[in-house]
Amino acid sequence: MEVTKKQNIIISNPGTKDFLADAFYPEEEKQLPLVIFVHGYKGYKDWGAWDLMAERFAEAGFFFVKFNFSHNGTTIEDPHHFADLESFGNNNYSKELSDLGVVIDYFSKNDKVDAHKIILIGHSRGGAISIIKTYEDERINGLITLASVDSLDRFPKNESFEQWKKAGVYFVANGRTKQEMPHYYQFYEDYENDVHRFDVERATEMAKAHFLIIHGTHDESVNVKNAEHLHILHPNSELYLIENADHTFGAKEPWENDELPFYLNDAVSKCVEFISNKM
């Protein structure tokens, strides 16, 4: 099946700033389910094997979108690197939810999209953002999490927190790029100012969409217990554990193979099956 790719579409969000999105879809007469991929912490739309994943979803008959959060550290001019660490430091959950809402609005109006079939797929922290957005936005009727966290309260504790509050910034090393990535204290203030909105457990319990939870049993970044917890909170959810899979399901940056990694291929196949059966 021939797949059309429209990459680096500029999306404007007056509440944050401009960012980029990609759309992959088959050339078919009928309207297609809209599947939106939400990247995680220190992630971006062009990372690793995400392009190959996008092609697989398009080949399966879906209108697949992936995008960069406006404050993920990439730029319009350089979407492949963390070229704007100031923006990264000023990111917060409110901005990510705002960006995701703008993406849904933008692509749900596309003539090729069936606006009654909208599915979010969130990886890692993007999973938690997707859960909250699914609870808030009734247009979303399918939700898939990949290696998702079960809480957004993931801030420094005790003495480290006091140091952060006093200094106004703390840094996290990026093992791949060797950059020291800043997090300004506004990140926590944004969370604290709207703590009930950012309650992932509550949103999981209240969300009405069909829910698939995928997690690797050897996830080194987010323990598989997060997935089991989400599954308990949403009794109608389906839990799919992939034995021996890590946090990125075998993918890495750069990904130089023209095939999906084994575990990510398994995850994508399960996603396609889930959407096809539930939507």
C-alpha positions, 0 to 999 in steps of 0.5 A: 500500500502506498503511504503519503508522508507529509512531514514537518507541518508547522502547527501554531499554538497561541498558548505556547509557540509553533511546533512541528507535526508529521502525517502518514496515511494511505491514499484511500477514498474513505475517511480514516481513524486518526491515530496521534502518537504522543512522545515522552520525556526527552523524546521527539517525533523523529527519534529512533524507529518512530518513522517506521512505526508511523509507516506501519500504522498508515499501511494498516489503514490509519491516519497517523500523526506524530508531533513535537511538543512545543517545549521539548527542546527541539526547534522548527529549524532543527527538529532532530536535536535539543537545540533549545534547552531554554524551552526544554527548561520551561516546559510543563504539563499544562503546555503539553496538554495544550499542544496535544489539544491543538494537534487534535483540533488541527488534524480532526478537521482533515478531510481524510480523517473520521473525526468520530474515531480518534485514538491516542498512543502515548509513550512513557510520560506521553502516556500519562499526558494522553490519559489526562487528555482522554479523560478531558476530551470526549472526542477521544474514543481509543487510548493506548499507552506504551511504557507509561508512568502512572503518576506525573508527580515525578519531581526531586524529593527532600533535600534535592527539592529544597535545592531546586526551589532555592536555585530555581533550576536543576539539571538532568544529564542526557546520556546520549547527547551528553547535554545537561538539560535544565528544569526550571522551578516553574515546572513544579509550580505549574503542577502544584497549581493544577494538581487535581487536573494532573492526577493520572490515577483519577483520570484513568478511573474516569476515562471512558475510552477503550484502553490498551496498556502495553509495557515491557517486563524489562523496562529499565526506566518505568517499572512494569508495576506502573502498567499493572496499576493502571490496569487495576484503576481501569477495569475495562482496560486490556493489559499486554505485557511484552516479555523482555522488552525494555522502555523503548521496545528495542528501538534506539537513536539513531535507528539505522535498520529498515525494519522495526525492532522485534519488540516494537513490532510486537507492540505495533501489531497489538495496537493495530489489532486493538484499534481495528477491533475496538473502533 
